[in-house]
Amino acid sequence: MQLTSASIADGQIQQVHASRSKGGEDQPLSLTLHGVPAGARYLAIVADDPDAVKPTGKVWVHWNVFDVPRAGEVVDIRAGEALDGVTGRTTSGAQAYEGMAPPDGTHTYRFAVFASSDPLNVETGKAWTIDDFERAYGHRTLAKAQIEGRFG
């Protein structure tokens, strides 16, 4: 699978996707997934900020959405579009997309999409980083695609 985003230009995430405190609108990114395996019926989206470890002591989770039904080999998720699926928590406890708000300069944000044949029934009370999700559920997924973008 391959993941692209019209919300990332020249490696930079557009302002609208940042938090309101950073002049954005807390709007989830547009994502386009190509080459989804034929047996994949569900997607999981995980977005995190590994650069947050220095100022906060942990990888910051900005978006968790699980068991999103998918159709077709190409999947388009438009910026701000409500997704069918189960919304998980962010590090701050929100049950929604949480825009970027780096406290100490520019951070690199990671966006991963996992494809699975069956619902994963992920524990939604936890904020899942990409690495934690992959360790816990990677064996139950068919494919993963990931992109990065900078903001700050």
Residue, then its C-alpha position, 0 to 999 in steps of 0.5 A: m500500500q502507498l499513502t499520500s496526502a494533499s494536506i502535505a506540500d513539500g513535506q509541510i503540513q498545511q496550517v488548517h490541520a494545526s490546533r486552534s492555539k497555533g492558528g489552525e482549525d483542528q481539521p484532520l488531513s486528507l489521506t489517499l491510500h493506493g493499493v489496498p489489498a483485496g481482502a482488506r475490509y477495514l482500516a485503522i488510522v494512527a497519527d503521532d508526534p515522536d518529536a514530542v518526547k523531548p518536551t513532554g516525555k512521550v510520543w504524542v498521539h493526535w488521531n486514532v480511528f479504528d475499524v473504518p469500513r473501506a471499499g475499493e483499491v483506492v481510498d480517499i479520505r477528505a480533510g475534515e470528513a467524518l469517518d465511520g469507525v471507532t474513534g480512539r483517544t489522543t494523548s490529551g484524552a480527546q476522542a477526535y482529531e487533535g491538531m498539531a501544536p508543537p511546544d518547541g519548534t518544528h516537529t515531524y508528524r507520522f500518519a499510518v494506515f493499517a488494513s485488516s480483513d476483520p474488525l480489530n476491536v481496538e481498546t479505545g480508552k488508550a491513546w495508541t502510538i503507531d509503534d504501540f499499535e503495530r506491536a499489539y495489532g500488526h500481526r492481525t493486519l494485511a498491510k501498512a502505509q505511512i507518511e510524514g509531514r513537518f509542522g512548526 
